[in-house]
Each structure stands twice: as C-alpha cells, then as structure tokens.
Amino acid sequence: TDHDTGSTYNYMIREGIEDIASVNGYDFTCTLHGYPGWYLITDEIDANRPFVLSANFTNGWGLHAVTGVAYNTDPMEIGVHKTTDTSLSWVSYGAMSVPCLTRVIPGT
C-alpha cells in the first residue's frame, strides 16, 4: 500500500503477497491478469485457489479488492469475501470495470 495515498496498485498486491509469503517461509508465485476471463475465475476456484480480485465495482462498492472464493454459473456471479464483513458477498461478473485477478499459486 502506498503510504502517501492509501492506495494499493494491482502490481503491489502481487509483490506484497510474494514478499510476506517469503518472509514467513512459504513458497508462492503470484501472477497478475488484467480483464480475467470467466474460465480463469472458475478454474482457480475449482482448483481451490482463492484469488484477489481488484476492480472498480459498479454495484456501489467502488474501487476495491476482494478475495474470490466461489461462483454461480446462472447468473454469472463471483462469491467474494470483503474486508468490511465476514459473510460471503456476491458480485455479478459484469458489475466491474477494469478488473484484475491476482493468482496465488502455492509452490511444491
């Protein structure tokens, strides 16, 4: 997070996860995907790999980063955890502009 503005840019999410994992002895690789397709989202969830989804959400959340953990196919929705509560929230796949997905892939 940028200490001057309080903003976290997409590339900083990737770098931050990798830095914290490394310091704590974990082996993770992170990749950033702009405008992720539906199949990337569902493949990550099906593989039990939560991801960071950052976007300008047009459902009233605004600019935000959430953790993607579930999906529905009809309608196409992503189940996410937000920082503002502990319940699962749902967002329409089409209710975001400029989305980026940060994949977190454990090492072997």
C-alpha atoms as an extended CHARMM CRD file, in Angstrom:
* protein
*
       108  EXT
         1         1  THR       CA              0.0000000000        0.0000000000        0.0000000000  PROA      1               0.0000000000
         2         2  ASP       CA              1.2250000000        3.4660000000       -0.8790000000  PROA      2               0.0000000000
         3         3  HSD       CA              1.6910000000        5.2470000000        2.4430000000  PROA      3               0.0000000000
         4         4  ASP       CA              1.0890000000        8.6860000000        0.9240000000  PROA      4               0.0000000000
         5         5  THR       CA             -2.2500000000        7.9590000000       -0.7780000000  PROA      5               0.0000000000
         6         6  GLY       CA             -3.5050000000        4.8070000000        0.9530000000  PROA      6               0.0000000000
         7         7  SER       CA             -3.9490000000        3.1970000000       -2.4660000000  PROA      7               0.0000000000
         8         8  THR       CA             -2.7720000000       -0.2590000000       -3.4110000000  PROA      8               0.0000000000
         9         9  TYR       CA             -1.9660000000       -0.7010000000       -7.0550000000  PROA      9               0.0000000000
        10        10  ASN       CA             -2.5540000000       -4.0790000000       -8.6860000000  PROA      10              0.0000000000
        11        11  TYR       CA              1.1380000000       -4.8750000000       -9.0810000000  PROA      11              0.0000000000
        12        12  MET       CA              1.6460000000       -4.0810000000       -5.3810000000  PROA      12              0.0000000000
        13        13  ILE       CA             -0.8450000000       -6.8090000000       -4.4100000000  PROA      13              0.0000000000
        14        14  ARG       CA              1.2510000000       -9.4160000000       -6.2120000000  PROA      14              0.0000000000
        15        15  GLU       CA              4.5090000000       -8.1270000000       -4.7880000000  PROA      15              0.0000000000
        16        16  GLY       CA              3.0690000000       -7.8910000000       -1.2710000000  PROA      16              0.0000000000
        17        17  ILE       CA              1.7730000000      -11.4640000000       -1.2320000000  PROA      17              0.0000000000
        18        18  GLU       CA              5.0840000000      -12.8100000000       -2.5090000000  PROA      18              0.0000000000
        19        19  ASP       CA              7.0990000000      -10.7320000000       -0.0080000000  PROA      19              0.0000000000
        20        20  ILE       CA              5.0280000000      -11.7600000000        3.0200000000  PROA      20              0.0000000000
        21        21  ALA       CA              4.9880000000      -15.4250000000        1.9440000000  PROA      21              0.0000000000
        22        22  SER       CA              8.7640000000      -15.4280000000        1.5020000000  PROA      22              0.0000000000
        23        23  VAL       CA              9.4470000000      -13.7670000000        4.8590000000  PROA      23              0.0000000000
        24        24  ASN       CA              7.2830000000      -16.4130000000        6.5690000000  PROA      24              0.0000000000
        25        25  GLY       CA              8.8670000000      -19.3650000000        4.7930000000  PROA      25              0.0000000000
        26        26  TYR       CA              6.0980000000      -20.0540000000        2.2810000000  PROA      26              0.0000000000
        27        27  ASP       CA              6.6850000000      -20.6460000000       -1.3970000000  PROA      27              0.0000000000
        28        28  PHE       CA              4.1030000000      -18.8750000000       -3.5600000000  PROA      28              0.0000000000
        29        29  THR       CA              4.0970000000      -17.4890000000       -7.0460000000  PROA      29              0.0000000000
        30        30  CYS       CA              1.6640000000      -14.7390000000       -7.9590000000  PROA      30              0.0000000000
        31        31  THR       CA              0.5850000000      -13.6730000000      -11.4180000000  PROA      31              0.0000000000
        32        32  LEU       CA             -1.4940000000      -10.6690000000      -12.3730000000  PROA      32              0.0000000000
        33        33  HSD       CA             -4.1710000000      -10.9930000000      -15.0540000000  PROA      33              0.0000000000
        34        34  GLY       CA             -5.9410000000       -7.9140000000      -16.3780000000  PROA      34              0.0000000000
        35        35  TYR       CA             -9.5100000000       -8.4200000000      -17.5720000000  PROA      35              0.0000000000
        36        36  PRO       CA             -9.7210000000      -12.0530000000      -16.4150000000  PROA      36              0.0000000000
        37        37  GLY       CA            -11.9930000000      -14.3050000000      -18.3940000000  PROA      37              0.0000000000
        38        38  TRP       CA            -14.7790000000      -16.2710000000      -16.7600000000  PROA      38              0.0000000000
        39        39  TYR       CA            -12.8750000000      -19.5410000000      -17.2770000000  PROA      39              0.0000000000
        40        40  LEU       CA             -9.8080000000      -18.2790000000      -15.4040000000  PROA      40              0.0000000000
        41        41  ILE       CA            -12.0330000000      -17.3350000000      -12.4720000000  PROA      41              0.0000000000
        42        42  THR       CA            -13.8540000000      -20.6720000000      -12.3860000000  PROA      42              0.0000000000
        43        43  ASP       CA            -10.6560000000      -22.6830000000      -12.9420000000  PROA      43              0.0000000000
        44        44  GLU       CA             -8.9800000000      -21.0120000000       -9.9580000000  PROA      44              0.0000000000
        45        45  ILE       CA            -11.9570000000      -21.6570000000       -7.6890000000  PROA      45              0.0000000000
        46        46  ASP       CA            -12.3080000000      -25.2480000000       -8.9130000000  PROA      46              0.0000000000
        47        47  ALA       CA             -8.6050000000      -25.7460000000       -8.0850000000  PROA      47              0.0000000000
        48        48  ASN       CA             -9.2530000000      -24.4520000000       -4.5240000000  PROA      48              0.0000000000
        49        49  ARG       CA             -7.0660000000      -21.4010000000       -5.1150000000  PROA      49              0.0000000000
        50        50  PRO       CA             -8.6580000000      -18.2070000000       -3.7800000000  PROA      50              0.0000000000
        51        51  PHE       CA             -7.5380000000      -15.0860000000       -5.6230000000  PROA      51              0.0000000000
        52        52  VAL       CA             -7.5080000000      -11.3400000000       -5.1800000000  PROA      52              0.0000000000
        53        53  LEU       CA             -9.9770000000       -9.5830000000       -7.4700000000  PROA      53              0.0000000000
        54        54  SER       CA             -9.4770000000       -5.8450000000       -7.7060000000  PROA      54              0.0000000000
        55        55  ALA       CA            -11.7350000000       -3.6380000000       -9.7830000000  PROA      55              0.0000000000
        56        56  ASN       CA            -13.9800000000       -0.6340000000       -9.9340000000  PROA      56              0.0000000000
        57        57  PHE       CA            -17.1790000000       -2.3960000000       -8.8910000000  PROA      57              0.0000000000
        58        58  THR       CA            -20.2540000000       -0.8110000000      -10.4310000000  PROA      58              0.0000000000
        59        59  ASN       CA            -22.5660000000       -2.2710000000       -7.7600000000  PROA      59              0.0000000000
        60        60  GLY       CA            -21.7020000000        0.5080000000       -5.3020000000  PROA      60              0.0000000000
        61        61  TRP       CA            -18.5050000000       -0.9290000000       -3.8250000000  PROA      61              0.0000000000
        62        62  GLY       CA            -16.3240000000        1.3860000000       -5.9390000000  PROA      62              0.0000000000
        63        63  LEU       CA            -12.5860000000        0.7450000000       -6.1980000000  PROA      63              0.0000000000
        64        64  HSD       CA            -11.9180000000       -2.2550000000       -4.0190000000  PROA      64              0.0000000000
        65        65  ALA       CA            -10.0260000000       -5.5380000000       -3.7050000000  PROA      65              0.0000000000
        66        66  VAL       CA            -11.8100000000       -8.6980000000       -2.5710000000  PROA      66              0.0000000000
        67        67  THR       CA            -10.9840000000      -12.3990000000       -2.2900000000  PROA      67              0.0000000000
        68        68  GLY       CA            -12.7100000000      -14.6210000000       -4.8480000000  PROA      68              0.0000000000
        69        69  VAL       CA            -13.7600000000      -17.9890000000       -3.3960000000  PROA      69              0.0000000000
        70        70  ALA       CA            -16.9370000000      -19.2180000000       -5.1570000000  PROA      70              0.0000000000
        71        71  TYR       CA            -19.0470000000      -18.8200000000       -8.2620000000  PROA      71              0.0000000000
        72        72  ASN       CA            -22.5010000000      -19.3550000000       -9.7310000000  PROA      72              0.0000000000
        73        73  THR       CA            -22.9490000000      -20.0110000000      -13.4370000000  PROA      73              0.0000000000
        74        74  ASP       CA            -26.5310000000      -18.7800000000      -13.9040000000  PROA      74              0.0000000000
        75        75  PRO       CA            -26.3600000000      -15.9040000000      -13.3430000000  PROA      75              0.0000000000
        76        76  MET       CA            -22.5990000000      -15.4890000000      -13.6690000000  PROA      76              0.0000000000
        77        77  GLU       CA            -21.6190000000      -14.3210000000      -10.1840000000  PROA      77              0.0000000000
        78        78  ILE       CA            -18.4600000000      -14.4550000000       -8.1110000000  PROA      78              0.0000000000
        79        79  GLY       CA            -18.6190000000      -15.1830000000       -4.3850000000  PROA      79              0.0000000000
        80        80  VAL       CA            -16.1950000000      -12.9440000000       -2.5340000000  PROA      80              0.0000000000
        81        81  HSD       CA            -15.0200000000      -12.0270000000        0.9150000000  PROA      81              0.0000000000
        82        82  LYS       CA            -14.7520000000       -8.2830000000        1.5050000000  PROA      82              0.0000000000
        83        83  THR       CA            -12.7920000000       -6.5880000000        4.2490000000  PROA      83              0.0000000000
        84        84  THR       CA            -15.9330000000       -4.9130000000        5.5880000000  PROA      84              0.0000000000
        85        85  ASP       CA            -17.7400000000       -8.0450000000        6.8400000000  PROA      85              0.0000000000
        86        86  THR       CA            -17.2720000000      -11.7790000000        7.3190000000  PROA      86              0.0000000000
        87        87  SER       CA            -20.1560000000      -13.0620000000        5.1950000000  PROA      87              0.0000000000
        88        88  LEU       CA            -19.9340000000      -14.2270000000        1.5990000000  PROA      88              0.0000000000
        89        89  SER       CA            -20.9850000000      -11.4950000000       -0.8290000000  PROA      89              0.0000000000
        90        90  TRP       CA            -21.8980000000      -11.9840000000       -4.4780000000  PROA      90              0.0000000000
        91        91  VAL       CA            -20.9760000000       -9.7530000000       -7.3910000000  PROA      91              0.0000000000
        92        92  SER       CA            -22.1180000000      -10.1040000000      -10.9720000000  PROA      92              0.0000000000
        93        93  TYR       CA            -19.3020000000      -10.9250000000      -13.3780000000  PROA      93              0.0000000000
        94        94  GLY       CA            -20.3920000000       -7.9100000000      -15.4390000000  PROA      94              0.0000000000
        95        95  ALA       CA            -20.5800000000       -5.4870000000      -12.4800000000  PROA      95              0.0000000000
        96        96  MET       CA            -16.9750000000       -4.3470000000      -12.5970000000  PROA      96              0.0000000000
        97        97  SER       CA            -14.7740000000       -2.2610000000      -14.7960000000  PROA      97              0.0000000000
        98        98  VAL       CA            -11.0240000000       -2.6360000000      -15.2310000000  PROA      98              0.0000000000
        99        99  PRO       CA            -10.8560000000       -5.9030000000      -13.2580000000  PROA      99              0.0000000000
       100       100  CYS       CA             -7.5620000000       -7.5650000000      -12.3570000000  PROA      100             0.0000000000
       101       101  LEU       CA             -7.1090000000      -11.0010000000      -10.8710000000  PROA      101             0.0000000000
       102       102  THR       CA             -4.0420000000      -11.8830000000       -8.8250000000  PROA      102             0.0000000000
       103       103  ARG       CA             -3.4930000000      -15.6480000000       -8.8440000000  PROA      103             0.0000000000
       104       104  VAL       CA             -1.7500000000      -17.1530000000       -5.8340000000  PROA      104             0.0000000000
       105       105  ILE       CA             -0.1110000000      -20.4530000000       -6.7650000000  PROA      105             0.0000000000
       106       106  PRO       CA              1.4960000000      -22.4760000000       -3.9770000000  PROA      106             0.0000000000
       107       107  GLY       CA              4.9350000000      -23.9340000000       -4.6440000000  PROA      107             0.0000000000
       108       108  THR       CA              5.5660000000      -27.6350000000       -4.4870000000  PROA      108             0.0000000000
